Amino acid sequence: MNWDEIQGQWKQFKGNVQQQWGELTNDELDQINGDREQLEGKLQEKYGKSKEEAREEVNKWLES
């Protein structure tokens, strides 16, 4: 799956994202609105991850 598909179907993927990263709120997911950079930024903020760690986690999530 690629990010364009996720971005286009963000409402369907929000639940999956929240299962993976439970600290993200519905409001934050609405703000992210399918933007990968915003998702990675929120992961950095909420989980104290580096930019590279957040990117790696999103990549692993995409592969699953």
Residue frames as qw, qx, qy, qz and C-alpha x, y, z in Angstrom:
[[0.000, 0.891, 0.454, 0.000, 0.00, 0.00, 0.00],
 [0.431, 0.258, -0.027, 0.864, 1.25, 3.48, -0.71],
 [0.105, -0.344, -0.434, 0.826, 0.65, 6.73, 1.08],
 [0.249, -0.003, -0.335, -0.909, -1.52, 8.18, -1.72],
 [0.480, -0.321, -0.763, -0.290, -4.07, 5.42, -1.07],
 [0.378, -0.417, -0.644, 0.518, -4.05, 6.11, 2.66],
 [0.027, -0.201, -0.084, 0.976, -4.39, 9.83, 2.14],
 [0.351, -0.111, -0.509, -0.778, -7.35, 9.32, -0.19],
 [0.665, -0.381, -0.591, -0.253, -9.09, 6.99, 2.28],
 [0.127, 0.366, -0.585, 0.712, -7.97, 8.59, 5.54],
 [0.620, -0.306, 0.184, -0.698, -11.34, 8.23, 7.27],
 [0.951, -0.028, -0.259, -0.167, -11.18, 4.45, 6.79],
 [0.704, 0.256, -0.493, 0.444, -7.59, 4.27, 8.04],
 [0.194, -0.662, 0.307, -0.655, -8.02, 6.47, 11.12],
 [0.860, -0.406, 0.103, -0.291, -9.16, 3.54, 13.27],
 [0.933, 0.142, -0.158, 0.290, -6.21, 1.46, 12.18],
 [0.339, 0.585, -0.315, 0.666, -3.83, 4.32, 12.94],
 [0.460, -0.619, 0.257, -0.583, -5.37, 4.78, 16.36],
 [0.975, -0.216, -0.032, -0.050, -5.00, 1.06, 17.09],
 [0.782, 0.306, -0.222, 0.497, -1.32, 1.26, 16.18],
 [0.286, 0.212, -0.317, 0.879, -0.65, 4.51, 18.06],
 [0.324, -0.628, -0.708, -0.003, -3.27, 4.68, 20.81],
 [0.299, -0.501, -0.293, 0.757, -2.09, 7.97, 22.28],
 [0.017, 0.071, 0.373, 0.925, -3.24, 9.87, 19.20],
 [0.307, 0.413, 0.578, -0.634, -6.63, 11.46, 19.77],
 [0.448, 0.614, 0.633, 0.145, -9.48, 11.72, 17.27],
 [0.103, 0.964, 0.053, -0.241, -8.88, 15.47, 17.06],
 [0.283, -0.636, 0.571, 0.436, -5.21, 14.91, 16.25],
 [0.487, 0.142, 0.798, 0.325, -6.11, 12.33, 13.61],
 [0.341, 0.833, 0.435, -0.026, -8.55, 14.83, 12.08],
 [0.056, -0.911, 0.230, 0.337, -5.76, 17.45, 12.02],
 [0.444, -0.327, 0.724, 0.414, -3.35, 14.98, 10.40],
 [0.645, 0.579, 0.158, -0.473, -5.96, 14.30, 7.71],
 [0.913, 0.342, 0.182, 0.125, -3.79, 11.84, 5.84],
 [0.289, 0.877, -0.344, 0.168, -0.64, 13.98, 5.84],
 [0.902, -0.012, -0.331, 0.279, 2.29, 11.66, 6.45],
 [0.364, 0.400, -0.360, 0.760, 4.62, 14.40, 7.73],
 [0.442, -0.519, 0.157, -0.715, 2.02, 15.49, 10.27],
 [0.936, -0.258, -0.191, -0.144, 1.57, 11.90, 11.42],
 [0.762, 0.155, -0.361, 0.515, 5.31, 11.50, 11.85],
 [0.051, 0.504, -0.273, 0.818, 5.45, 14.82, 13.73],
 [0.689, -0.481, 0.030, -0.541, 2.70, 13.72, 16.11],
 [0.946, -0.112, -0.276, 0.129, 4.52, 10.44, 16.73],
 [0.495, 0.342, -0.370, 0.708, 7.65, 12.40, 17.60],
 [0.251, -0.509, 0.185, -0.803, 5.70, 14.65, 19.93],
 [0.807, -0.371, -0.035, -0.458, 3.59, 11.99, 21.67],
 [0.984, -0.131, -0.079, 0.092, 6.12, 9.19, 21.90],
 [0.357, -0.830, 0.366, 0.222, 9.39, 11.13, 22.11],
 [0.850, 0.159, 0.389, 0.320, 10.75, 9.57, 18.94],
 [0.215, -0.450, 0.383, 0.777, 13.32, 10.98, 16.57],
 [0.540, 0.520, -0.162, -0.641, 12.25, 11.94, 13.07],
 [0.343, 0.354, -0.833, -0.251, 13.94, 8.83, 11.69],
 [0.119, 0.064, 0.940, -0.313, 12.28, 6.54, 14.27],
 [0.487, 0.442, 0.388, -0.646, 8.85, 7.98, 13.46],
 [0.514, 0.510, -0.441, -0.531, 9.43, 7.55, 9.72],
 [0.174, 0.235, -0.955, -0.040, 10.58, 3.96, 10.27],
 [0.293, 0.209, 0.805, -0.472, 7.47, 3.15, 12.33],
 [0.566, 0.515, 0.096, -0.636, 5.18, 4.55, 9.65],
 [0.406, 0.455, -0.704, -0.363, 7.04, 2.53, 7.01],
 [0.006, -0.059, 0.985, -0.162, 6.60, -0.67, 9.04],
 [0.429, 0.369, 0.561, -0.603, 2.91, 0.13, 9.51],
 [0.534, 0.529, -0.256, -0.608, 2.51, 0.60, 5.76],
 [0.285, 0.338, -0.877, -0.189, 4.11, -2.78, 5.09],
 [0.165, 0.060, 0.922, -0.345, 1.76, -4.61, 7.44]]
